[in-house]
Amino acid sequence: MRCSLLAILFTLALAAAAYGLDYAPQLDREYTDRLIAMEESAPAHVALAEWCAKVGLDDKATRHWKEALHRDPHNADARAALGYVRRGDEWVEAGDAVSVPAVGIQRYTPPAVDARRRDLEQRIQGVYTQYLSALDPATWQKGADEMLLVRDPLAAEPVHRILSNGNEKTRLLMCEVLGQLPGKEAAHRLVRVVLSDSSRAVYDAAVAAIEMRSDDHAVPSMLNGLNGSEETLQRAAHALGELRVWKAAPRLVGRLETREPRTKEFKEKGSPGAYFFSGDIVTYIADVEPVVAPGAVAFNPIIGAIPSGAGVDVDNPVVTVRKTVIVTVRQPEVLEALKKITGRDFGYDEVAWRGWLRQREAGSDRNE
């Protein structure tokens, strides 16, 4: 029985380790994919919050519940998830957040579309394996010419997934191919490149490909990137500035300064010190205090003490401790993007930026 229990515990430990090392990065990637593909609406934030809650990303779920509530103050799902209950015509707080079960959404794909997607994937994989993985420049160029003939919007996902495994030259080709593919999926994939590729040359190529497109499908996904990590925020802000996306200005103003967790070191004393005494203590009657009661008198002796010996007061040494604190971080990439988009510079003064934007909007309304 004991061996069986140990075996079970060992299996659980292995499962926990596998979850922590392998599953978490996969969740982060899937969350980023969903984030950049999401439309800016309350129902979209509700759907993403439900998915986050289902997979255990509780902090991100709360963030999207709040964003949904900001866009639709009467959204019942968001209110319930954040711990509100309805009383009459008002929503009131009801304590801790209430878990809301995720709702799985399955989309029907016609068999013909699935077959076409599989054919495209096989074709792209074949070109990558046979030509784009070759060291010979002439062979690689033959594969590039073949890829540039692809025009089917269903090719966006396999083009990104397969070619993103290549070297920088191949990833630059990937941006060019995605830039010429119609539809939202190709635009979303270009945004993914902007937000995640390690090469600055590939980043610039993806931004240029978005700029050359005849649609603005990439803009909502890029705006969603402003809600990501600090690195994602900086990448998205720089791209929005390069693309001169005016509608991004209000969102950028709200991200001029962010509150980020930082690990800092502090000098502190350890546990309380100690006092050690070695020697004798001689006691004596120092005084007698009379105690009077009806019909009786008594004397309460006051005892004195004379120590004879030596004492040592020991302090614990100062130690260095690491704590996570929330700090306000200025985002220079956001400021530069705002300056490029608006032609103004109010520094990190959010109030001044918002006041100017309101005045400009009011002026535009009067002109219309």
Secondary structure as the mmCIF struct_conf table of DSSP 4:
data_model
#
loop_
_struct_conf.conf_type_id
_struct_conf.id
_struct_conf.beg_label_comp_id
_struct_conf.beg_label_asym_id
_struct_conf.beg_label_seq_id
_struct_conf.end_label_comp_id
_struct_conf.end_label_asym_id
_struct_conf.end_label_seq_id
HELX_RH_AL_P HELX_RH_AL_P1 ARG A 2 ALA A 18
HELX_RH_PI_P HELX_RH_PI_P1 TYR A 19 TYR A 23
HELX_RH_AL_P HELX_RH_AL_P2 ALA A 24 ALA A 37
BEND BEND1 GLU A 40 SER A 41
HELX_RH_AL_P HELX_RH_AL_P3 ALA A 42 VAL A 55
TURN_TY1_P TURN_TY1_P1 GLY A 56 GLY A 56
HELX_RH_AL_P HELX_RH_AL_P4 ASP A 58 ARG A 71
TURN_TY1_P TURN_TY1_P2 PRO A 73 HIS A 74
HELX_RH_AL_P HELX_RH_AL_P5 ALA A 76 ALA A 81
TURN_TY1_P TURN_TY1_P3 LEU A 82 GLY A 83
STRN STRN1 TYR A 84 ARG A 87
TURN_TY1_P TURN_TY1_P4 GLY A 88 ASP A 89
STRN STRN2 GLU A 90 GLU A 93
BEND BEND2 GLY A 95 ASP A 96
HELX_LH_PP_P HELX_LH_PP_P1 ALA A 97 SER A 99
HELX_RH_AL_P HELX_RH_AL_P6 PRO A 111 VAL A 127
HELX_RH_PI_P HELX_RH_PI_P2 TYR A 128 LEU A 132
TURN_TY1_P TURN_TY1_P5 SER A 133 SER A 133
BEND BEND3 LEU A 135 LEU A 135
HELX_RH_AL_P HELX_RH_AL_P7 PRO A 137 MET A 147
TURN_TY1_P TURN_TY1_P6 LEU A 148 LEU A 149
HELX_RH_3T_P HELX_RH_3T_P1 PRO A 153 ALA A 155
HELX_RH_AL_P HELX_RH_AL_P8 ALA A 156 LEU A 163
TURN_TY1_P TURN_TY1_P7 SER A 164 ASN A 165
BEND BEND4 GLY A 166 GLY A 166
HELX_RH_AL_P HELX_RH_AL_P9 GLU A 168 GLN A 180
BEND BEND5 LEU A 181 LEU A 181
BEND BEND6 GLY A 183 GLY A 183
HELX_RH_AL_P HELX_RH_AL_P10 LYS A 184 SER A 196
BEND BEND7 SER A 198 SER A 198
HELX_RH_AL_P HELX_RH_AL_P11 ARG A 200 MET A 212
BEND BEND8 ARG A 213 ASP A 215
TURN_TY1_P TURN_TY1_P8 HIS A 217 HIS A 217
HELX_RH_AL_P HELX_RH_AL_P12 ALA A 218 GLY A 225
TURN_TY1_P TURN_TY1_P9 LEU A 226 ASN A 227
BEND BEND9 GLY A 228 GLY A 228
HELX_RH_AL_P HELX_RH_AL_P13 GLU A 230 LEU A 243
TURN_TY1_P TURN_TY1_P10 ARG A 244 ARG A 244
HELX_RH_3T_P HELX_RH_3T_P2 TRP A 246 ALA A 248
HELX_RH_AL_P HELX_RH_AL_P14 ALA A 249 VAL A 253
TURN_TY1_P TURN_TY1_P11 GLY A 254 ARG A 255
BEND BEND10 LEU A 256 LEU A 256
STRN STRN3 GLU A 257 LYS A 269
BEND BEND11 SER A 271 SER A 271
STRN STRN4 ALA A 274 ALA A 293
TURN_TY1_P TURN_TY1_P12 PRO A 294 GLY A 295
STRN STRN5 ALA A 296 VAL A 314
HELX_LH_PP_P HELX_LH_PP_P2 ASP A 315 PRO A 317
STRN STRN6 VAL A 318 ARG A 330
HELX_RH_AL_P HELX_RH_AL_P15 PRO A 332 THR A 342
BEND BEND12 GLY A 343 GLY A 343
TURN_TY1_P TURN_TY1_P13 GLY A 347 TYR A 348
HELX_RH_AL_P HELX_RH_AL_P16 GLU A 350 ASN A 367
#
